Amino acid sequence: MKTQLETQLSDDLQQIVASQPFAPDVAAIERRGRQLRRRSAAARGAAGLGVAAGITAVALAVSTAQPGAALPGRAQPPSVAAPAVRLASATVVLDKAAVAVAVAGAGHSFVMPGPHQWIYEKGIKKSPIGVITRESWIRFDGERSADIENGKLKVLPFGSAQDGDPLATPQGAAHYLSSLPAQPRALLAAIYKKDKAEPRSQWYVNLYATAFSDLMELQSSATGAVPPKVQADVFRALALIPGIRDIKTTDMLGRPAIGITVPAINGYFLLDPTTYALIGLSYQGSGGTQITDAVVSGPGQR
């Protein structure tokens, strides 16, 4: 079964080829855009690649959803001079991430983006044949999207809403996560219940890997637009999944990072070792790292 990460990396190879100096096939680009945004049960696994930029950066800074503002609940930039990573257990790491989210959100009001606001994301993508910097936009309701194609902004009349899964849109995922029980054990039980209701053929190997994949994909789809308390509960719920573990690694820019995964997931989600922000992912030398994001009024704005 091809994981979502493997599918995204394959699409990124096409993105690099499409950026070369020859006339693009517009119809082919649009077909590829639809494919890139299509999520399915078969694309589980190293979930968490954002619909637009393909990189998750979960909650550590909270702001109102004003155009040009950093996303509510998005990560602070990784520390410039990151210290050497000292590993604790994954449970301890995720608890520290939950505390960091709660502390960053204390005293700030949370405002979810409106359905017609756009999420701008910029990130570094690394694949076996090169490294690209990618900019993209997704409308919060998932009805439209935009990318940079051959140096020009291309606004597409479709987005993740056309996948047919409401949870694939930023708005749908954010509302769903916010509706889950307020305690980590109850939250994880709700995810298990949702997954058990699906055919096992749609699981990623087993229930635990599927629940891990689901929570990470939901956070990715929500693009950080989730209240800090909910994000803290998600981190603590992840810590309860049997077999969850961490490793010492680096992000796509070579900076120290902590990798989080579970057995059967062939890749890692990356946490900044100082802020515990979720900053990207790594898969066999490929992956992505978030650079910046913002709530904006329309595509092309940064």
TABELQUI-V258692 format. One line per field, one symbol per residue. ss: DSSP state (A for helix, B for strand, O for the rest). psi: psi as a letter, one per 40 degrees, with the letter a starting at -180 (. if undefined). burial: 1 if it has 16 or more other ideal C-beta (glycine too) atoms within 10 Angstrom, else 0. A space follows every 10 residues. Layout:
ss: ???
psi: ???
burial: ???
//
This chain:
ss: OOOAAAAAAA AAAAAAAAOO OOOOOAAAAA AAAAAAOOOO AAAOOOOOOO OOOOOOOOOO BOOOOOOOBO OOOBOOOOOO OOOOOOOOOA AAAAAAAAAA AAAAAOOOOO OOOOOOOBBB BBBBBBBOOB BBBBBBBBBO OOOOBBBBBO OBBBBBOOOA AAAOOAAAOA AAAAAAAAAO OOOAAAAAAA AAAAAAOOOA AAOOOOAAAA AAAAAAAAAA AAOOOOOAAA AAAAAAAAAO OOOOBBBBBB OOOOOBBBBB BOOOOOOBBB BBOOOOOBBB BBBOOBBBBB BBBBBBOOOO OO
psi: hhiddddddd dddddddeei gihihddddd ddddddehii defabgiehi dcdehigihe hhiigiheii hheiiiiihd ghiihhhaid dddddddddd ddddeheiih hiiideiihh ihihhhidei hihhhiihid eeeiiiihhf eihhhhfiae deeehdeeid ddddddddei ieiddddddd ddddddeiid eeigcidddd dddddddddd defefhiddd ddddddddee hhehiiihai aeeeiiihhh iiiehgiihh ihedeeihea ihhfeiaihh diiihidiie i.
burial: 0011111110 1110100000 0000000010 0110011110 0011111111 1111111111 1110100011 1111111100 0100100001 1011111101 1101100001 1110001111 1111111000 0101111111 1111111110 0001010011 1110101111 1111111001 0001001111 1100100000 0011011111 1111111111 1111111111 1111111111 1001010000 1100111111 1101101111 1111111111 1110011111 1111110010 00
//
